[in-house]
């Protein structure tokens, strides 16, 4: 199972919170390039990472991410 970001939803939530990708990466303890890849649905992530991002953006993880079975 892989977890990917819903590009539009992550970006909307981040902008609504007044955060840049760099701000979000700093608050989540992740690199800026990694946040960019996640936001553009080009990189999968662990459940722990999805939870971190969801927590910072104050959203339920299901609103921001989707899972694909392999």
C-alpha positions in Angstrom: 0.0 0.0 0.0 1.3 3.5 -0.9 0.0 6.8 0.3 0.0 9.8 -2.1 -1.1 13.4 -1.6 -4.2 15.0 -3.2 -2.3 17.8 -4.9 -5.0 20.4 -5.0 -6.3 19.7 -1.5 -2.8 19.9 0.1 -2.0 23.1 -1.7 -5.4 24.7 -0.7 -4.9 23.7 2.9 -1.3 25.0 3.0 -2.2 28.3 1.4 -5.3 28.7 3.7 -2.9 28.3 6.7 -0.7 31.0 5.2 2.2 28.7 4.8 4.8 28.3 2.0 6.2 24.9 1.1 9.3 25.8 3.1 7.2 26.8 6.1 5.3 23.5 5.9 8.5 21.5 5.5 10.0 23.2 8.6 7.0 22.6 10.7 6.8 18.9 9.7 10.6 18.3 10.0 10.8 17.3 6.3 12.8 18.7 3.4 11.4 21.3 1.1 12.0 19.1 -2.0 10.2 16.2 -0.3 7.1 18.4 0.5 7.1 19.6 -3.2 7.1 16.0 -4.4 4.3 15.1 -2.0 2.3 18.1 -3.0 2.6 17.2 -6.6 1.7 13.5 -6.1 5.1 12.4 -7.3 6.2 10.7 -4.1 4.5 8.3 -1.8 4.9 8.5 1.9 4.6 6.6 5.2 1.4 6.9 7.3 3.6 8.7 9.9 4.5 11.4 7.4 0.9 11.8 6.2 -0.2 12.2 9.8 2.4 14.9 10.5 1.4 16.9 7.5 -2.3 16.5 8.3 -1.7 17.6 11.8 0.1 20.7 10.8 -2.5 21.6 8.2 -5.3 20.8 10.7 -7.1 18.4 8.4 -8.2 14.8 8.5 -5.6 12.8 6.6 -8.3 11.4 4.3 -9.0 14.9 3.0 -5.4 15.3 1.9 -4.2 11.8 1.0 -5.3 8.6 -0.8 -4.0 5.1 -0.7 -3.2 2.8 -3.6 -2.9 -1.0 -3.2 0.0 -2.6 -5.0 
